[in-house]
Every structure is written in C-alpha cells, then in structure tokens.
Amino acid sequence: MGDHERSGRPFWLHQIAEYLIGGVLIASAWYSPEPAVQAVLGGLVIANAAFADGAVGAFRVIGHTLHKWIDVGIMVLLLAAAFQGWVGVGTTGRIALPLMSAALLVLWLNTDFDETGDAQTK
C-alpha cells in the first residue's frame, strides 16, 4: 500500500512529533550518568525534522521521501545504540532509546509522506 493510499497523519504533525521525540531523548540524557548517545541521537531526530521540507521545517532542505528513509536509518540507530556494548549508555538510555524507536515506527507507519498533499508555505 502506497503513501497516498494510506492517507495517514499530515506531514507537519509528523514533524512536530519528531521534535517531541528528540526532546524526550535529550531530556532523558539530562538524567543519565552517560548522556552522550541519547543527546546526540535526540539532536539527530530534531535535525531530521528541522531539515525536512514540511510546514514546520526550519530549513526545508530535504524532501518527504528522503526524510522518510532517514527516519528508518534513525530508528535502526536508536535500536543499535540501545543494545551495543562499546559506548556507555546508562539504564535510562537503554530504556528510552528502544521506546523512542518504537514511537517513531508507529508515527512512520501512520504518516502521509506525499509531498503534493502537504500545505507548505515557502
């Protein structure tokens, strides 16, 4: 089933949710003894939302299709970071990272990435 047939959430709502998810990761880093991984990945989620060409994008550099696949990469990174063993991640991170990856997956599956349906202001 294609993006157009799904007719899910509008892309601007997807971006707002990503800002919130990135904020949650950064906030969880604040309370972690080893905050680097969560903070960096939270910043990456926020940057992906900010650089997307949507109604609430700050820079509008990348299109919806590229953003969609960057989301997949970020979800994989979040999961990998939670379970890898070479960089220290505290208990807070080991809980927050897979939960935020799952939240992104649910958001991703229910978003309409069709660029023609987005009410963009340029």
TORTOR-767189 format. One record per residue (C-alpha): residue number from 1; residue in one letter; x, y, z. Coordinates in Angstrom, 1 decimal, padded with zeros to 4 digits. Example, Ala and Ser with C-alpha at 12.3 -4.5 7.8 and 13.67 -1.06 7.14 Angstrom:
<recs>
<rec><nr>1</nr><rest>a</rest><u>012.3</u><v>-004.5</v><w>007.8</w></rec>
<rec><nr>2</nr><rest>s</rest><u>013.7</u><v>-001.1</v><w>007.1</w></rec>
</recs>
This chain:
<recs>
<rec><nr>1</nr><rest>m</rest><u>000.0</u><v>000.0</v><w>000.0</w></rec>
<rec><nr>2</nr><rest>g</rest><u>001.5</u><v>003.3</v><w>-001.1</w></rec>
<rec><nr>3</nr><rest>d</rest><u>001.7</u><v>006.5</v><w>001.0</w></rec>
<rec><nr>4</nr><rest>h</rest><u>-001.2</u><v>008.1</v><w>-000.9</w></rec>
<rec><nr>5</nr><rest>e</rest><u>-003.5</u><v>005.1</v><w>-000.3</w></rec>
<rec><nr>6</nr><rest>r</rest><u>-002.8</u><v>005.2</v><w>003.5</w></rec>
<rec><nr>7</nr><rest>s</rest><u>-003.9</u><v>008.8</v><w>003.9</w></rec>
<rec><nr>8</nr><rest>g</rest><u>-002.4</u><v>009.0</v><w>007.4</w></rec>
<rec><nr>9</nr><rest>r</rest><u>-001.4</u><v>011.9</v><w>009.6</w></rec>
<rec><nr>10</nr><rest>p</rest><u>-000.3</u><v>015.0</v><w>007.8</w></rec>
<rec><nr>11</nr><rest>f</rest><u>003.5</u><v>015.5</v><w>007.5</w></rec>
<rec><nr>12</nr><rest>w</rest><u>003.6</u><v>018.6</v><w>009.6</w></rec>
<rec><nr>13</nr><rest>l</rest><u>002.1</u><v>016.6</v><w>012.5</w></rec>
<rec><nr>14</nr><rest>h</rest><u>004.9</u><v>014.0</v><w>011.9</w></rec>
<rec><nr>15</nr><rest>q</rest><u>007.5</u><v>016.8</v><w>012.2</w></rec>
<rec><nr>16</nr><rest>i</rest><u>006.0</u><v>018.1</v><w>015.5</w></rec>
<rec><nr>17</nr><rest>a</rest><u>006.0</u><v>014.6</v><w>016.9</w></rec>
<rec><nr>18</nr><rest>e</rest><u>009.7</u><v>014.2</v><w>015.9</w></rec>
<rec><nr>19</nr><rest>y</rest><u>010.6</u><v>017.4</v><w>017.7</w></rec>
<rec><nr>20</nr><rest>l</rest><u>008.9</u><v>016.0</v><w>020.8</w></rec>
<rec><nr>21</nr><rest>i</rest><u>010.6</u><v>012.6</v><w>020.5</w></rec>
<rec><nr>22</nr><rest>g</rest><u>014.0</u><v>014.3</v><w>020.1</w></rec>
<rec><nr>23</nr><rest>g</rest><u>013.2</u><v>016.4</v><w>023.1</w></rec>
<rec><nr>24</nr><rest>v</rest><u>012.4</u><v>013.3</v><w>025.2</w></rec>
<rec><nr>25</nr><rest>l</rest><u>015.7</u><v>011.8</v><w>024.2</w></rec>
<rec><nr>26</nr><rest>i</rest><u>017.6</u><v>014.9</v><w>025.1</w></rec>
<rec><nr>27</nr><rest>a</rest><u>015.7</u><v>015.2</v><w>028.4</w></rec>
<rec><nr>28</nr><rest>s</rest><u>016.4</u><v>011.6</v><w>029.3</w></rec>
<rec><nr>29</nr><rest>a</rest><u>020.1</u><v>012.3</v><w>028.6</w></rec>
<rec><nr>30</nr><rest>w</rest><u>019.9</u><v>015.1</v><w>031.2</w></rec>
<rec><nr>31</nr><rest>y</rest><u>019.2</u><v>012.5</v><w>033.9</w></rec>
<rec><nr>32</nr><rest>s</rest><u>021.7</u><v>009.9</v><w>032.7</w></rec>
<rec><nr>33</nr><rest>p</rest><u>025.2</u><v>009.4</v><w>034.0</w></rec>
<rec><nr>34</nr><rest>e</rest><u>026.3</u><v>008.7</v><w>030.4</w></rec>
<rec><nr>35</nr><rest>p</rest><u>024.3</u><v>011.2</v><w>028.3</w></rec>
<rec><nr>36</nr><rest>a</rest><u>026.2</u><v>011.4</v><w>025.1</w></rec>
<rec><nr>37</nr><rest>v</rest><u>024.4</u><v>008.8</v><w>023.0</w></rec>
<rec><nr>38</nr><rest>q</rest><u>020.9</u><v>009.9</v><w>023.9</w></rec>
<rec><nr>39</nr><rest>a</rest><u>021.7</u><v>013.6</v><w>023.4</w></rec>
<rec><nr>40</nr><rest>v</rest><u>023.3</u><v>013.0</v><w>020.0</w></rec>
<rec><nr>41</nr><rest>l</rest><u>020.5</u><v>010.8</v><w>018.7</w></rec>
<rec><nr>42</nr><rest>g</rest><u>017.9</u><v>013.2</v><w>020.1</w></rec>
<rec><nr>43</nr><rest>g</rest><u>019.6</u><v>016.0</v><w>018.2</w></rec>
<rec><nr>44</nr><rest>l</rest><u>019.7</u><v>013.9</v><w>015.1</w></rec>
<rec><nr>45</nr><rest>v</rest><u>015.9</u><v>013.3</v><w>015.3</w></rec>
<rec><nr>46</nr><rest>i</rest><u>015.3</u><v>017.0</v><w>015.8</w></rec>
<rec><nr>47</nr><rest>a</rest><u>017.7</u><v>017.9</v><w>012.9</w></rec>
<rec><nr>48</nr><rest>n</rest><u>015.8</u><v>015.4</v><w>010.6</w></rec>
<rec><nr>49</nr><rest>a</rest><u>012.6</u><v>017.2</v><w>011.4</w></rec>
<rec><nr>50</nr><rest>a</rest><u>014.0</u><v>020.6</v><w>011.0</w></rec>
<rec><nr>51</nr><rest>f</rest><u>015.7</u><v>020.0</v><w>007.7</w></rec>
<rec><nr>52</nr><rest>a</rest><u>012.6</u><v>018.4</v><w>006.1</w></rec>
<rec><nr>53</nr><rest>d</rest><u>010.6</u><v>020.3</v><w>003.6</w></rec>
<rec><nr>54</nr><rest>g</rest><u>007.4</u><v>020.5</v><w>005.6</w></rec>
<rec><nr>55</nr><rest>a</rest><u>005.1</u><v>023.1</v><w>007.1</w></rec>
<rec><nr>56</nr><rest>v</rest><u>007.1</u><v>023.2</v><w>010.4</w></rec>
<rec><nr>57</nr><rest>g</rest><u>010.6</u><v>022.6</v><w>009.0</w></rec>
<rec><nr>58</nr><rest>a</rest><u>013.1</u><v>025.2</v><w>009.9</w></rec>
<rec><nr>59</nr><rest>f</rest><u>015.4</u><v>024.8</v><w>006.9</w></rec>
<rec><nr>60</nr><rest>r</rest><u>013.4</u><v>022.8</v><w>004.3</w></rec>
<rec><nr>61</nr><rest>v</rest><u>016.3</u><v>021.2</v><w>002.6</w></rec>
<rec><nr>62</nr><rest>i</rest><u>015.2</u><v>017.5</v><w>002.1</w></rec>
<rec><nr>63</nr><rest>g</rest><u>012.0</u><v>016.2</v><w>000.6</w></rec>
<rec><nr>64</nr><rest>h</rest><u>009.5</u><v>014.0</v><w>002.3</w></rec>
<rec><nr>65</nr><rest>t</rest><u>010.7</u><v>010.8</v><w>000.6</w></rec>
<rec><nr>66</nr><rest>l</rest><u>014.3</u><v>011.3</v><w>001.7</w></rec>
<rec><nr>67</nr><rest>h</rest><u>013.1</u><v>012.2</v><w>005.2</w></rec>
<rec><nr>68</nr><rest>k</rest><u>011.1</u><v>009.0</v><w>005.2</w></rec>
<rec><nr>69</nr><rest>w</rest><u>014.1</u><v>006.9</v><w>004.6</w></rec>
<rec><nr>70</nr><rest>i</rest><u>016.3</u><v>008.9</v><w>007.0</w></rec>
<rec><nr>71</nr><rest>d</rest><u>013.7</u><v>008.1</v><w>009.6</w></rec>
<rec><nr>72</nr><rest>v</rest><u>014.3</u><v>004.4</v><w>009.0</w></rec>
<rec><nr>73</nr><rest>g</rest><u>018.0</u><v>004.9</v><w>009.5</w></rec>
<rec><nr>74</nr><rest>i</rest><u>017.4</u><v>006.8</v><w>012.7</w></rec>
<rec><nr>75</nr><rest>m</rest><u>015.1</u><v>004.0</v><w>014.0</w></rec>
<rec><nr>76</nr><rest>v</rest><u>017.9</u><v>001.5</v><w>013.3</w></rec>
<rec><nr>77</nr><rest>l</rest><u>020.5</u><v>003.7</v><w>015.0</w></rec>
<rec><nr>78</nr><rest>l</rest><u>018.3</u><v>004.1</v><w>018.1</w></rec>
<rec><nr>79</nr><rest>l</rest><u>017.9</u><v>000.3</v><w>018.4</w></rec>
<rec><nr>80</nr><rest>a</rest><u>021.6</u><v>-000.3</v><w>017.8</w></rec>
<rec><nr>81</nr><rest>a</rest><u>022.6</u><v>002.3</v><w>020.3</w></rec>
<rec><nr>82</nr><rest>a</rest><u>020.4</u><v>000.7</v><w>023.0</w></rec>
<rec><nr>83</nr><rest>f</rest><u>022.0</u><v>-002.7</v><w>022.6</w></rec>
<rec><nr>84</nr><rest>q</rest><u>025.6</u><v>-002.0</v><w>021.5</w></rec>
<rec><nr>85</nr><rest>g</rest><u>028.4</u><v>-002.5</v><w>024.1</w></rec>
<rec><nr>86</nr><rest>w</rest><u>031.3</u><v>-000.3</v><w>023.1</w></rec>
<rec><nr>87</nr><rest>v</rest><u>029.9</u><v>003.1</v><w>024.0</w></rec>
<rec><nr>88</nr><rest>g</rest><u>028.5</u><v>003.6</v><w>027.5</w></rec>
<rec><nr>89</nr><rest>v</rest><u>024.7</u><v>004.0</v><w>027.7</w></rec>
<rec><nr>90</nr><rest>g</rest><u>023.0</u><v>004.2</v><w>031.1</w></rec>
<rec><nr>91</nr><rest>t</rest><u>019.9</u><v>002.4</v><w>032.1</w></rec>
<rec><nr>92</nr><rest>t</rest><u>017.8</u><v>005.4</v><w>031.2</w></rec>
<rec><nr>93</nr><rest>g</rest><u>019.2</u><v>005.3</v><w>027.7</w></rec>
<rec><nr>94</nr><rest>r</rest><u>018.7</u><v>001.6</v><w>027.4</w></rec>
<rec><nr>95</nr><rest>i</rest><u>015.0</u><v>002.1</v><w>028.1</w></rec>
<rec><nr>96</nr><rest>a</rest><u>014.4</u><v>005.4</v><w>026.3</w></rec>
<rec><nr>97</nr><rest>l</rest><u>016.2</u><v>004.5</v><w>023.0</w></rec>
<rec><nr>98</nr><rest>p</rest><u>014.1</u><v>001.5</v><w>022.0</w></rec>
<rec><nr>99</nr><rest>l</rest><u>010.9</u><v>003.1</v><w>023.3</w></rec>
<rec><nr>100</nr><rest>m</rest><u>011.5</u><v>006.2</v><w>021.1</w></rec>
<rec><nr>101</nr><rest>s</rest><u>012.4</u><v>004.0</v><w>018.2</w></rec>
<rec><nr>102</nr><rest>a</rest><u>009.0</u><v>002.2</v><w>018.6</w></rec>
<rec><nr>103</nr><rest>a</rest><u>007.3</u><v>005.6</v><w>018.8</w></rec>
<rec><nr>104</nr><rest>l</rest><u>009.0</u><v>006.7</v><w>015.6</w></rec>
<rec><nr>105</nr><rest>l</rest><u>007.9</u><v>003.4</v><w>013.9</w></rec>
<rec><nr>106</nr><rest>v</rest><u>004.3</u><v>003.9</v><w>014.9</w></rec>
<rec><nr>107</nr><rest>l</rest><u>004.5</u><v>007.5</v><w>013.7</w></rec>
<rec><nr>108</nr><rest>w</rest><u>006.2</u><v>006.5</v><w>010.5</w></rec>
<rec><nr>109</nr><rest>l</rest><u>003.6</u><v>003.8</v><w>009.7</w></rec>
<rec><nr>110</nr><rest>n</rest><u>000.8</u><v>006.3</v><w>010.1</w></rec>
<rec><nr>111</nr><rest>t</rest><u>002.2</u><v>009.3</v><w>008.2</w></rec>
<rec><nr>112</nr><rest>d</rest><u>001.2</u><v>010.5</v><w>004.8</w></rec>
<rec><nr>113</nr><rest>f</rest><u>004.6</u><v>011.3</v><w>003.2</w></rec>
<rec><nr>114</nr><rest>d</rest><u>003.0</u><v>012.5</v><w>-000.1</w></rec>
<rec><nr>115</nr><rest>e</rest><u>004.5</u><v>015.9</v><w>-000.9</w></rec>
<rec><nr>116</nr><rest>t</rest><u>001.6</u><v>017.1</v><w>-003.0</w></rec>
<rec><nr>117</nr><rest>g</rest><u>-000.9</u><v>016.9</v><w>-000.2</w></rec>
<rec><nr>118</nr><rest>d</rest><u>001.2</u><v>019.0</v><w>002.3</w></rec>
<rec><nr>119</nr><rest>a</rest><u>000.1</u><v>022.6</v><w>002.7</w></rec>
<rec><nr>120</nr><rest>q</rest><u>003.6</u><v>024.1</v><w>002.6</w></rec>
<rec><nr>121</nr><rest>t</rest><u>004.4</u><v>027.7</v><w>002.8</w></rec>
<rec><nr>122</nr><rest>k</rest><u>007.6</u><v>028.7</v><w>001.1</w></rec>
</recs>
